[in-house]
Amino acid sequence: MAQPALHAQAVEAGYAGRSILRGLDLAVAPGETYALLGANGAGKTTTLSLFLGFVQPTRGQVRVLGADPVVDAAAARRQLAYIPENVALYEHLSARENLAYLLDLAGQGLGRDAIDAALARAGLDAAAHGRRVAGFSKGMRQKVAIGLALARRVPVLLLDEPTSGLDPQATAEFSRLLGWLRGEGVAILMVTHDLLGAADVADRIGFLDQGRLREEVAASGAERFDVRALHRRYATAGESA
């Protein structure tokens, strides 16, 4: 079996003495889109923080393409990009300038043509590349953040509520971009409350309940998922949280 891009095994973790993850087992393969659903407090954000090295497990192990974010957080973070629910960018800089600056900070400086190519591939209109991001919509900001991930050529993408606040057109564009990234072999882990959005893009959906992965459902057939059955599972997990 190929090495998982993301792997958490029997992980227990929490904050300030409070236990949040209680024996989490999760694996995401290269080229797979995995959606993690759960009620507030189920441990979704803590799971992302594990892979970023912001939370250290009290038991179990975490790996990002073999790198241990506890032992060497920098090595793990070089393999991934994280896009939060609200993307933070430098408001006074253009989309192009934001990428140039952030890439320089990461030691991966690129020229204007390469930066513009990454922004275009992320779906940002060419006319917006030189505009200050202060006036950008949430969807446009996400495209800038994904453009940065593309420019860095990272093999893993972490997404926190990626479709929250997006209009239907922006959501559809975002879903198409995730499909393209999956085709490029990028492993994608998204945490979300959006069951329908997850069903549109995910290869597998996991239901997180009280810090444990209670169930996983894989896409199959032309319809991919039985959305009604997924909704019943999601509602049950929420009631038990």
MIGUKE-841885 format. One record per residue: residue number from 1; residue in one letter; x, y, z of N, C-alpha, C in turn. Coordinates in nm, 3 decimals, always signed. Atoms other than C-alpha are relative to their C-alpha. Layout:
REM MIGUKE-841885
NODE   num   residu      n.c1      n.c2      n.c3     ca.c1     ca.c2     ca.c3      c.c1      c.c2      c.c3
NODE   NUM        A         X         Y         Z         X         Y         Z         X         Y         Z
...
***
This chain:
REM MIGUKE-841885
NODE   num   residu      n.c1      n.c2      n.c3     ca.c1     ca.c2     ca.c3      c.c1      c.c2      c.c3
NODE     1        M    +0.085    -0.120    +0.000    +0.000    +0.000    +0.000    +0.088    +0.124    +0.000
NODE     2        A    -0.076    -0.125    +0.005    +0.128    +0.350    -0.085    -0.012    +0.074    +0.132
NODE     3        Q    -0.001    -0.078    -0.124    +0.221    +0.579    +0.202    -0.111    +0.103    -0.003
NODE     4        P    +0.103    -0.105    -0.004    -0.076    +0.796    +0.308    +0.065    +0.138    +0.000
NODE     5        A    -0.049    -0.137    -0.007    -0.029    +1.166    +0.254    -0.021    +0.056    +0.140
NODE     6        L    +0.032    -0.040    -0.138    -0.196    +1.229    +0.591    -0.037    -0.126    +0.077
NODE     7        H    +0.028    +0.119    -0.078    -0.208    +0.972    +0.867    -0.002    +0.035    +0.149
NODE     8        A    +0.012    -0.011    -0.145    -0.333    +0.990    +1.226    -0.038    -0.138    +0.052
NODE     9        Q    +0.023    +0.134    -0.051    -0.322    +0.670    +1.428    -0.017    +0.003    +0.151
NODE    10        A    +0.031    +0.012    -0.143    -0.490    +0.620    +1.768    +0.034    +0.129    +0.075
NODE    11        V    -0.042    -0.128    -0.057    -0.450    +0.992    +1.842    -0.097    +0.046    +0.109
NODE    12        E    +0.072    -0.070    -0.105    -0.561    +1.147    +2.168    +0.063    +0.136    +0.016
NODE    13        A    -0.053    -0.137    -0.010    -0.528    +1.524    +2.201    -0.108    +0.092    +0.054
NODE    14        G    +0.096    -0.097    -0.052    -0.688    +1.827    +2.356    +0.071    +0.128    +0.039
NODE    15        Y    -0.053    -0.129    -0.042    -0.636    +2.170    +2.510    -0.028    +0.019    +0.149
NODE    16        A    +0.018    -0.041    -0.139    -0.584    +2.285    +2.869    -0.066    -0.109    +0.084
NODE    17        G    +0.053    +0.110    -0.079    -0.658    +1.945    +3.013    -0.131    -0.057    -0.049
NODE    18        R    +0.127    +0.048    +0.055    -0.972    +1.898    +2.804    +0.027    -0.095    -0.115
NODE    19        S    -0.019    +0.099    +0.106    -0.979    +1.584    +2.590    -0.096    +0.028    -0.115
NODE    20        I    +0.084    -0.026    +0.117    -1.107    +1.647    +2.234    +0.004    -0.118    -0.095
NODE    21        L    -0.013    +0.118    +0.085    -0.972    +1.368    +2.015    +0.026    -0.122    +0.088
NODE    22        R    -0.005    +0.118    -0.088    -1.018    +1.023    +2.167    +0.020    -0.125    -0.084
NODE    23        G    -0.030    +0.119    +0.080    -0.847    +0.760    +1.956    -0.030    +0.018    -0.148
NODE    24        L    +0.027    -0.029    +0.141    -0.865    +0.923    +1.611    +0.088    -0.083    -0.092
NODE    25        D    -0.070    +0.071    +0.107    -0.768    +0.701    +1.317    -0.048    +0.058    -0.133
NODE    26        L    +0.037    -0.066    +0.126    -0.761    +0.880    +0.982    +0.116    -0.010    -0.098
NODE    27        A    -0.103    +0.004    +0.104    -0.572    +0.832    +0.655    -0.057    +0.058    -0.128
NODE    28        V    +0.039    -0.059    +0.128    -0.589    +1.034    +0.332    +0.112    -0.029    -0.100
NODE    29        A    -0.098    +0.041    +0.100    -0.416    +0.905    +0.020    +0.032    +0.114    -0.097
NODE    30        P    -0.027    -0.096    +0.108    -0.240    +1.110    -0.250    -0.109    -0.008    -0.107
NODE    31        G    +0.103    -0.002    +0.103    -0.497    +1.219    -0.508    -0.140    -0.029    +0.051
NODE    32        E    +0.132    +0.026    -0.059    -0.788    +1.171    -0.266    -0.053    +0.126    +0.067
NODE    33        T    +0.067    -0.108    -0.072    -1.038    +1.428    -0.143    -0.085    -0.062    +0.110
NODE    34        Y    +0.066    +0.056    -0.118    -1.157    +1.346    +0.208    -0.072    +0.113    +0.072
NODE    35        A    +0.079    -0.099    -0.073    -1.438    +1.540    +0.378    -0.029    -0.052    +0.139
NODE    36        L    +0.023    +0.036    -0.139    -1.457    +1.531    +0.756    -0.113    +0.085    +0.055
NODE    37        L    +0.117    -0.069    -0.050    -1.796    +1.620    +0.900    -0.020    -0.031    +0.147
NODE    38        G    +0.030    +0.021    -0.141    -1.910    +1.661    +1.258    -0.059    +0.126    +0.060
NODE    39        A    +0.058    -0.114    -0.070    -2.093    +1.884    +1.502    +0.109    +0.089    +0.056
NODE    40        N    -0.095    -0.088    -0.067    -1.927    +2.182    +1.666    +0.053    -0.072    +0.124
NODE    41        G    -0.062    +0.065    -0.114    -1.680    +2.051    +1.922    +0.036    -0.146    -0.023
NODE    42        A    -0.030    +0.141    +0.027    -1.642    +1.713    +1.752    +0.149    -0.026    -0.018
NODE    43        G    -0.144    +0.015    +0.015    -1.272    +1.778    +1.687    +0.052    +0.026    -0.140
NODE    44        K    -0.043    -0.022    +0.139    -1.259    +1.886    +1.322    +0.120    +0.095    -0.009
NODE    45        T    -0.109    -0.097    +0.006    -1.042    +2.193    +1.371    +0.124    -0.052    +0.071
NODE    46        T    -0.113    +0.060    -0.070    -0.824    +2.008    +1.622    +0.073    -0.098    -0.091
NODE    47        T    -0.062    +0.093    +0.095    -0.763    +1.745    +1.352    +0.091    +0.074    -0.097
NODE    48        L    -0.086    -0.079    +0.088    -0.633    +2.010    +1.113    +0.123    +0.050    +0.075
NODE    49        S    -0.111    -0.053    -0.079    -0.419    +2.157    +1.391    +0.105    -0.107    +0.028
NODE    50        L    -0.095    +0.110    -0.019    -0.261    +1.814    +1.447    +0.099    -0.006    -0.115
NODE    51        F    -0.086    +0.013    +0.117    -0.129    +1.798    +1.092    +0.088    +0.123    -0.020
NODE    52        L    -0.079    -0.122    +0.009    -0.009    +2.159    +1.112    +0.106    +0.009    +0.110
NODE    53        G    -0.095    -0.004    -0.109    +0.184    +2.084    +1.430    -0.035    +0.099    +0.109
NODE    54        F    +0.043    -0.096    -0.102    -0.017    +2.332    +1.639    -0.050    -0.069    +0.127
NODE    55        V    +0.046    +0.079    -0.114    -0.151    +2.058    +1.868    +0.084    -0.127    +0.005
NODE    56        Q    -0.079    +0.122    -0.016    +0.062    +1.777    +2.007    -0.086    -0.109    +0.063
NODE    57        P    +0.079    +0.109    -0.058    -0.104    +1.441    +2.069    +0.060    -0.048    +0.131
NODE    58        T    -0.047    +0.061    -0.124    -0.083    +1.294    +2.416    +0.024    -0.149    -0.020
NODE    59        R    -0.022    +0.139    +0.040    -0.102    +0.948    +2.257    -0.017    -0.010    -0.150
NODE    60        G    +0.013    +0.023    +0.143    -0.076    +0.808    +1.907    +0.104    +0.075    -0.080
NODE    61        Q    -0.097    -0.067    +0.087    +0.114    +0.941    +1.608    -0.069    +0.065    -0.119
NODE    62        V    +0.050    -0.078    +0.113    +0.061    +1.187    +1.323    +0.112    +0.010    -0.102
NODE    63        R    -0.100    -0.012    +0.105    +0.241    +1.193    +0.989    -0.057    +0.079    -0.119
NODE    64        V    +0.030    -0.069    +0.126    +0.241    +1.423    +0.684    +0.103    -0.046    -0.100
NODE    65        L    -0.094    +0.062    +0.094    +0.400    +1.224    +0.401    +0.125    -0.050    +0.073
NODE    66        G    -0.108    +0.059    -0.077    +0.610    +1.050    +0.662    +0.065    +0.092    +0.101
NODE    67        A    -0.059    -0.096    -0.093    +0.711    +1.370    +0.844    -0.086    +0.011    +0.126
NODE    68        D    +0.069    -0.011    -0.128    +0.620    +1.399    +1.213    -0.010    +0.147    +0.038
NODE    69        P    +0.013    -0.143    -0.032    +0.476    +1.747    +1.284    +0.032    +0.033    +0.145
NODE    70        V    -0.041    -0.024    -0.138    +0.558    +1.703    +1.653    +0.152    +0.016    +0.007
NODE    71        V    -0.147    -0.002    -0.002    +0.928    +1.631    +1.595    +0.056    +0.109    -0.091
NODE    72        D    -0.051    -0.098    +0.098    +0.976    +1.854    +1.289    -0.118    +0.064    -0.072
NODE    73        A    +0.117    -0.066    +0.056    +0.681    +2.084    +1.227    +0.032    +0.067    -0.133
NODE    74        A    -0.037    -0.069    +0.123    +0.869    +2.276    +0.958    +0.000    -0.096    -0.118
NODE    75        A    -0.003    +0.099    +0.108    +0.925    +1.960    +0.751    -0.140    -0.040    -0.041
NODE    76        A    +0.138    +0.036    +0.031    +0.557    +1.869    +0.776    -0.069    +0.113    -0.074
NODE    77        R    +0.070    -0.114    +0.060    +0.438    +2.219    +0.686    +0.049    +0.029    -0.140
NODE    78        R    -0.049    -0.019    +0.137    +0.659    +2.231    +0.378    -0.079    -0.085    -0.099
NODE    79        Q    +0.074    +0.091    +0.088    +0.442    +1.950    +0.239    -0.145    +0.042    -0.023
NODE    80        L    +0.143    -0.029    +0.007    +0.109    +2.124    +0.282    -0.029    +0.150    -0.004
NODE    81        A    +0.054    -0.135    -0.006    -0.096    +2.438    +0.243    -0.131    -0.006    +0.077
NODE    82        Y    +0.120    -0.007    -0.082    -0.371    +2.541    +0.483    -0.080    +0.122    -0.042
NODE    83        I    +0.087    -0.111    +0.038    -0.666    +2.753    +0.372    -0.112    +0.007    +0.103
NODE    84        P    +0.102    -0.012    -0.104    -0.878    +2.874    +0.666    -0.132    +0.049    -0.057
NODE    85        E    +0.132    -0.045    +0.044    -1.243    +2.970    +0.651    +0.005    +0.144    -0.051
NODE    86        N    -0.017    -0.139    +0.042    -1.145    +3.337    +0.625    +0.147    +0.024    -0.032
NODE    87        V    -0.139    -0.012    +0.046    -0.829    +3.384    +0.419    +0.056    +0.136    +0.037
NODE    88        A    -0.067    -0.125    -0.038    -0.591    +3.645    +0.561    +0.106    +0.035    -0.104
NODE    89        L    -0.097    -0.049    +0.097    -0.403    +3.845    +0.299    +0.037    +0.143    +0.035
NODE    90        Y    -0.040    -0.139    -0.022    -0.220    +4.177    +0.293    -0.088    +0.090    -0.086
NODE    91        E    +0.106    -0.074    +0.069    -0.502    +4.416    +0.205    +0.055    +0.105    -0.097
NODE    92        H    -0.053    -0.109    +0.081    -0.280    +4.689    +0.059    +0.080    -0.050    -0.120
NODE    93        L    -0.075    +0.058    +0.112    -0.106    +4.449    -0.180    -0.095    -0.062    -0.101
NODE    94        S    +0.078    +0.068    +0.102    -0.233    +4.307    -0.506    +0.009    -0.151    +0.019
NODE    95        A    -0.006    +0.146    -0.005    -0.301    +3.938    -0.556    +0.140    -0.047    -0.039
NODE    96        R    -0.134    +0.037    +0.047    +0.027    +3.910    -0.747    +0.106    +0.032    +0.105
NODE    97        E    -0.098    -0.040    -0.101    +0.220    +4.100    -0.478    -0.010    -0.086    +0.125
NODE    98        N    +0.015    +0.090    -0.113    +0.073    +3.884    -0.203    +0.074    -0.131    -0.023
NODE    99        L    -0.069    +0.126    +0.030    +0.197    +3.569    -0.375    +0.150    +0.020    -0.002
NODE   100        A    -0.145    -0.024    +0.007    +0.539    +3.719    -0.447    +0.060    +0.011    +0.140
NODE   101        Y    -0.052    -0.020    -0.135    +0.584    +3.824    -0.084    -0.002    -0.130    +0.080
NODE   102        L    +0.013    +0.124    -0.078    +0.456    +3.499    +0.069    +0.093    -0.109    -0.052
NODE   103        L    -0.094    +0.097    +0.056    +0.663    +3.287    -0.169    +0.144    +0.033    +0.042
NODE   104        D    -0.134    -0.039    -0.046    +0.974    +3.487    -0.077    +0.021    -0.042    +0.145
NODE   105        L    -0.010    +0.040    -0.140    +0.903    +3.424    +0.291    +0.025    -0.150    +0.013
NODE   106        A    -0.016    +0.146    -0.003    +0.883    +3.052    +0.215    +0.129    -0.045    -0.069
NODE   107        G    -0.123    +0.035    +0.070    +1.212    +3.065    +0.025    -0.024    -0.062    -0.136
NODE   108        Q    +0.037    +0.057    +0.129    +1.036    +2.978    -0.302    -0.037    +0.111    -0.099
NODE   109        G    +0.030    -0.113    +0.086    +1.051    +3.306    -0.492    -0.018    -0.039    -0.146
NODE   110        L    +0.029    +0.025    +0.141    +0.903    +3.302    -0.842    -0.017    +0.133    -0.073
NODE   111        G    +0.019    -0.117    +0.082    +0.886    +3.549    -1.128    -0.147    +0.028    -0.027
NODE   112        R    +0.138    -0.044    +0.024    +0.577    +3.737    -1.239    -0.077    -0.098    -0.088
NODE   113        D    +0.071    +0.090    +0.090    +0.490    +3.497    -1.521    -0.047    -0.126    +0.072
NODE   114        A    +0.036    +0.122    -0.073    +0.495    +3.193    -1.292    -0.110    +0.028    +0.102
NODE   115        I    +0.103    -0.038    -0.096    +0.287    +3.375    -1.030    -0.134    +0.020    -0.070
NODE   116        D    +0.123    -0.021    +0.075    +0.032    +3.485    -1.289    -0.058    -0.133    -0.050
NODE   117        A    +0.048    +0.131    +0.045    +0.013    +3.129    -1.421    -0.069    -0.075    +0.113
NODE   118        A    +0.062    +0.066    -0.115    -0.062    +2.998    -1.070    -0.134    +0.062    +0.033
NODE   119        L    +0.128    -0.067    -0.028    -0.333    +3.260    -1.013    -0.104    -0.035    -0.106
NODE   120        A    +0.094    +0.035    +0.107    -0.487    +3.184    -1.352    -0.049    -0.143    +0.016
NODE   121        R    +0.039    +0.139    -0.019    -0.486    +2.812    -1.281    -0.098    -0.014    +0.117
NODE   122        A    +0.092    +0.000    -0.114    -0.661    +2.886    -0.950    -0.135    +0.061    -0.036
NODE   123        G    +0.128    -0.052    +0.045    -0.935    +3.055    -1.152    -0.019    +0.149    +0.020
NODE   124        L    +0.013    -0.145    -0.020    -0.862    +3.421    -1.071    +0.014    +0.070    -0.134
NODE   125        D    -0.001    -0.072    +0.126    -0.941    +3.648    -1.364    +0.128    +0.083    -0.013
NODE   126        A    -0.127    -0.069    +0.023    -0.631    +3.803    -1.521    -0.006    +0.147    +0.038
NODE   127        A    +0.014    -0.141    -0.033    -0.768    +4.153    -1.467    +0.013    +0.026    +0.150
NODE   128        A    -0.007    -0.017    -0.146    -0.764    +4.090    -1.090    +0.140    -0.024    +0.055
NODE   129        H    -0.133    +0.034    -0.052    -0.399    +3.982    -1.064    +0.072    +0.121    +0.058
NODE   130        G    -0.070    -0.120    -0.045    -0.275    +4.339    -1.024    -0.082    +0.089    +0.089
NODE   131        R    +0.086    -0.081    -0.087    -0.564    +4.465    -0.810    +0.025    -0.029    +0.147
NODE   132        R    -0.013    +0.019    -0.144    -0.540    +4.520    -0.436    -0.110    -0.093    +0.050
NODE   133        V    +0.097    +0.101    -0.045    -0.712    +4.239    -0.247    -0.103    +0.057    +0.097
NODE   134        A    +0.094    -0.061    -0.094    -0.892    +4.483    -0.016    -0.144    -0.009    -0.050
NODE   135        G    +0.135    +0.004    +0.055    -1.191    +4.475    -0.252    -0.043    -0.138    -0.048
NODE   136        F    +0.030    +0.135    +0.050    -1.188    +4.098    -0.318    -0.113    -0.064    +0.081
NODE   137        S    +0.100    +0.083    -0.067    -1.481    +3.872    -0.239    +0.068    -0.118    +0.068
NODE   138        K    -0.056    +0.117    -0.067    -1.434    +3.564    -0.023    +0.047    -0.103    -0.103
NODE   139        G    -0.040    +0.096    +0.102    -1.425    +3.345    -0.334    +0.128    +0.038    -0.069
NODE   140        M    -0.123    -0.046    +0.064    -1.155    +3.558    -0.493    +0.119    -0.017    +0.094
NODE   141        R    -0.108    +0.020    -0.097    -0.949    +3.545    -0.174    +0.042    -0.146    +0.006
NODE   142        Q    -0.033    +0.142    +0.002    -0.972    +3.168    -0.176    +0.083    -0.036    -0.122
NODE   143        K    -0.077    +0.027    +0.121    -0.844    +3.165    -0.532    +0.145    +0.047    +0.014
NODE   144        V    -0.136    -0.047    -0.024    -0.544    +3.371    -0.427    +0.075    -0.100    +0.087
NODE   145        A    -0.063    +0.097    -0.091    -0.474    +3.126    -0.143    +0.032    -0.130    -0.073
NODE   146        I    -0.026    +0.122    +0.075    -0.506    +2.828    -0.377    +0.110    +0.025    -0.103
NODE   147        G    -0.110    -0.035    +0.090    -0.284    +3.008    -0.626    +0.134    -0.011    +0.069
NODE   148        L    -0.124    +0.013    -0.077    -0.021    +3.025    -0.353    +0.037    -0.148    +0.017
NODE   149        A    -0.027    +0.143    -0.015    -0.057    +2.650    -0.290    +0.051    -0.060    -0.130
NODE   150        L    -0.043    +0.051    +0.130    -0.021    +2.581    -0.662    +0.142    +0.045    -0.031
NODE   151        A    -0.133    -0.052    +0.027    +0.285    +2.803    -0.688    +0.105    -0.072    +0.085
NODE   152        R    -0.093    +0.073    -0.087    +0.445    +2.620    -0.394    +0.009    -0.147    -0.038
NODE   153        R    +0.002    +0.140    +0.044    +0.356    +2.283    -0.555    -0.006    -0.097    +0.119
NODE   154        V    +0.011    +0.088    -0.117    +0.254    +2.130    -0.223    -0.089    -0.120    -0.035
NODE   155        P    +0.077    +0.121    +0.030    +0.118    +1.772    -0.229    -0.121    -0.021    +0.090
NODE   156        V    +0.111    +0.016    -0.094    -0.132    +1.823    +0.057    -0.068    +0.135    +0.021
NODE   157        L    +0.079    -0.121    -0.021    -0.412    +2.077    +0.101    -0.098    -0.024    +0.113
NODE   158        L    +0.094    +0.004    -0.112    -0.602    +2.138    +0.426    -0.098    +0.115    -0.014
NODE   159        L    +0.104    -0.101    +0.020    -0.932    +2.324    +0.400    -0.095    +0.003    +0.119
NODE   160        D    +0.090    -0.017    -0.113    -1.143    +2.464    +0.684    -0.125    +0.073    -0.048
NODE   161        E    +0.129    -0.056    +0.045    -1.510    +2.522    +0.588    +0.017    +0.077    -0.132
NODE   162        P    -0.038    -0.072    +0.123    -1.408    +2.606    +0.228    -0.117    +0.063    -0.075
NODE   163        T    +0.112    -0.056    +0.076    -1.760    +2.674    +0.093    -0.088    +0.091    +0.082
NODE   164        S    +0.080    -0.087    -0.084    -1.892    +2.876    +0.386    -0.001    +0.142    -0.054
NODE   165        G    +0.013    -0.138    +0.047    -2.023    +3.210    +0.262    +0.018    +0.018    -0.149
NODE   166        L    -0.016    -0.012    +0.145    -1.969    +3.134    -0.108    -0.137    -0.009    -0.068
NODE   167        D    +0.124    +0.012    +0.075    -2.247    +3.190    -0.359    +0.006    -0.126    -0.087
NODE   168        P    +0.000    +0.126    +0.075    -2.354    +2.895    -0.580    +0.102    -0.006    -0.113
NODE   169        Q    -0.097    +0.001    +0.109    -2.135    +3.000    -0.874    +0.141    -0.018    +0.053
NODE   170        A    -0.134    +0.012    -0.058    -1.826    +3.042    -0.655    +0.022    -0.140    +0.056
NODE   171        T    -0.011    +0.136    -0.052    -1.898    +2.706    -0.490    +0.026    -0.099    -0.112
NODE   172        A    -0.020    +0.089    +0.115    -1.923    +2.535    -0.830    +0.141    +0.015    -0.056
NODE   173        E    -0.136    -0.022    +0.049    -1.595    +2.694    -0.943    +0.102    -0.064    +0.095
NODE   174        F    -0.091    +0.059    -0.099    -1.428    +2.585    -0.619    +0.001    -0.152    -0.012
NODE   175        S    +0.009    +0.145    +0.014    -1.553    +2.228    -0.665    +0.075    -0.048    -0.123
NODE   176        R    -0.074    +0.037    +0.121    -1.414    +2.217    -1.019    +0.151    +0.007    +0.024
NODE   177        L    -0.143    -0.014    -0.029    -1.077    +2.339    -0.892    +0.049    -0.116    +0.087
NODE   178        L    -0.040    +0.114    -0.082    -1.069    +2.068    -0.625    +0.012    -0.126    -0.084
NODE   179        G    -0.009    +0.115    +0.090    -1.138    +1.811    -0.895    +0.128    +0.001    -0.080
NODE   180        W    -0.126    -0.012    +0.075    -0.844    +1.939    -1.096    +0.119    -0.034    +0.090
NODE   181        L    -0.109    +0.027    -0.093    -0.616    +1.930    -0.790    +0.010    -0.150    +0.031
NODE   182        R    +0.002    +0.144    -0.025    -0.721    +1.573    -0.716    +0.064    -0.073    -0.117
NODE   183        G    -0.059    +0.061    +0.118    -0.630    +1.483    -1.073    +0.150    +0.019    -0.008
NODE   184        E    -0.144    -0.027    -0.004    -0.285    +1.631    -1.011    +0.069    -0.077    +0.112
NODE   185        G    -0.059    +0.081    -0.106    -0.235    +1.393    -0.718    +0.006    +0.065    +0.136
NODE   186        V    -0.001    -0.069    -0.129    -0.294    +1.643    -0.438    -0.096    -0.069    +0.096
NODE   187        A    +0.086    +0.053    -0.105    -0.432    +1.496    -0.115    -0.071    +0.118    +0.066
NODE   188        I    +0.080    -0.110    -0.053    -0.715    +1.715    +0.016    -0.080    -0.049    +0.120
NODE   189        L    +0.082    +0.025    -0.118    -0.860    +1.708    +0.367    -0.078    +0.126    +0.029
NODE   190        M    +0.085    -0.115    -0.028    -1.155    +1.939    +0.416    -0.091    -0.031    +0.118
NODE   191        V    +0.097    +0.013    -0.107    -1.353    +1.989    +0.736    -0.113    +0.096    -0.030
NODE   192        T    +0.114    -0.077    +0.046    -1.702    +2.117    +0.680    -0.128    -0.040    +0.071
NODE   193        H    +0.137    +0.031    -0.039    -2.065    +2.137    +0.789    -0.087    -0.023    -0.122
NODE   194        D    +0.078    +0.003    +0.124    -2.175    +2.138    +0.425    -0.005    -0.141    -0.058
NODE   195        L    +0.012    +0.140    +0.043    -2.295    +1.783    +0.361    -0.015    -0.011    -0.151
NODE   196        L    +0.021    +0.008    +0.145    -2.414    +1.850    +0.005    +0.128    +0.036    -0.075
NODE   197        G    -0.125    -0.038    +0.064    -2.091    +2.027    -0.086    +0.104    -0.112    +0.011
NODE   198        A    -0.092    +0.111    -0.017    -1.890    +1.738    +0.057    -0.033    -0.114    -0.095
NODE   199        A    +0.042    +0.109    +0.089    -2.094    +1.486    -0.142    +0.036    +0.029    -0.145
NODE   200        D    -0.033    -0.037    +0.137    -2.016    +1.679    -0.462    +0.146    -0.028    -0.034
NODE   201        V    -0.143    +0.002    +0.032    -1.638    +1.663    -0.431    +0.079    -0.113    +0.065
NODE   202        A    -0.081    +0.093    -0.078    -1.529    +1.398    -0.181    +0.003    -0.140    -0.059
NODE   203        D    -0.011    +0.143    +0.030    -1.402    +1.050    -0.253    -0.045    -0.082    +0.120
NODE   204        R    +0.048    +0.063    -0.123    -1.470    +0.959    +0.110    -0.049    +0.109    +0.094
NODE   205        I    +0.052    -0.089    -0.103    -1.673    +1.123    +0.384    +0.010    -0.072    +0.134
NODE   206        G    -0.011    +0.056    -0.133    -1.593    +1.061    +0.750    -0.084    +0.081    +0.098
NODE   207        F    +0.084    -0.065    -0.101    -1.822    +1.137    +1.043    +0.073    -0.005    +0.134
NODE   208        L    -0.072    -0.013    -0.125    -1.640    +1.264    +1.349    -0.099    +0.029    +0.113
NODE   209        D    +0.094    -0.013    -0.111    -1.826    +1.226    +1.678    +0.076    -0.017    +0.130
NODE   210        Q    -0.067    +0.003    -0.129    -1.682    +1.313    +2.020    +0.145    -0.047    -0.013
NODE   211        G    -0.142    +0.025    +0.015    -1.328    +1.292    +1.892    +0.038    -0.133    -0.062
NODE   212        R    -0.028    +0.128    +0.065    -1.362    +0.956    +1.717    -0.064    -0.002    -0.138
NODE   213        L    +0.056    +0.018    +0.133    -1.414    +0.870    +1.353    -0.097    -0.118    +0.006
NODE   214        R    +0.101    +0.102    -0.022    -1.741    +0.682    +1.383    -0.030    -0.082    -0.125
NODE   215        E    +0.036    +0.069    +0.123    -1.799    +0.595    +1.018    +0.063    +0.070    -0.119
NODE   216        E    -0.048    -0.054    +0.126    -1.655    +0.643    +0.670    -0.087    -0.057    -0.112
NODE   217        V    +0.079    +0.042    +0.116    -1.853    +0.629    +0.345    +0.076    +0.040    -0.126
NODE   218        A    -0.072    -0.026    +0.124    -1.684    +0.600    +0.005    -0.097    +0.025    -0.115
NODE   219        A    +0.080    -0.026    +0.119    -1.822    +0.740    -0.320    -0.002    -0.124    -0.089
NODE   220        S    +0.010    +0.113    +0.093    -1.948    +0.478    -0.564    -0.115    +0.025    -0.096
NODE   221        G    +0.106    -0.010    +0.100    -2.153    +0.465    -0.883    -0.017    +0.140    -0.054
NODE   222        A    +0.024    -0.129    +0.067    -2.291    +0.747    -1.093    -0.047    +0.107    +0.098
NODE   223        E    +0.052    -0.096    -0.097    -2.468    +0.911    -0.799    +0.100    +0.032    +0.111
NODE   224        R    -0.108    -0.020    -0.097    -2.153    +0.885    -0.581    -0.043    -0.026    +0.144
NODE   225        F    +0.047    +0.019    -0.137    -2.340    +0.911    -0.249    -0.151    +0.001    +0.006
NODE   226        D    +0.142    -0.009    -0.034    -2.688    +0.846    -0.115    -0.013    +0.113    +0.102
NODE   227        V    -0.002    -0.119    -0.084    -2.738    +1.196    +0.023    -0.097    -0.012    +0.117
NODE   228        R    +0.096    +0.017    -0.111    -3.045    +1.104    +0.229    +0.059    -0.087    +0.110
NODE   229        A    -0.063    +0.087    -0.100    -2.856    +0.823    +0.399    +0.112    +0.074    +0.072
NODE   230        L    -0.105    -0.079    -0.064    -2.563    +1.056    +0.462    -0.059    +0.097    +0.101
NODE   231        H    +0.063    -0.096    -0.090    -2.797    +1.311    +0.617    -0.045    -0.069    +0.129
NODE   232        R    +0.042    +0.073    -0.120    -2.937    +1.049    +0.855    +0.121    -0.030    +0.089
NODE   233        R    -0.120    +0.028    -0.077    -2.584    +0.952    +0.959    +0.050    +0.127    +0.069
NODE   234        Y    -0.049    -0.126    -0.053    -2.487    +1.315    +1.007    -0.086    +0.047    +0.117
NODE   235        A    +0.091    -0.041    -0.106    -2.795    +1.392    +1.214    +0.019    -0.085    +0.125
NODE   236        T    -0.021    +0.090    -0.114    -2.734    +1.088    +1.433    +0.130    +0.035    +0.073
NODE   237        A    -0.128    -0.037    -0.062    -2.371    +1.187    +1.491    -0.014    +0.130    +0.078
NODE   238        G    +0.019    -0.127    -0.068    -2.479    +1.540    +1.582    -0.075    -0.016    +0.130
NODE   239        E    +0.079    +0.021    -0.120    -2.733    +1.412    +1.837    +0.082    -0.064    +0.110
NODE   240        S    -0.078    +0.072    -0.101    -2.472    +1.196    +2.010    +0.120    +0.080    +0.047
NODE   241        A    -0.118    -0.079    -0.036    -2.205    +1.469    +2.023    -0.021    +0.077    +0.131
***
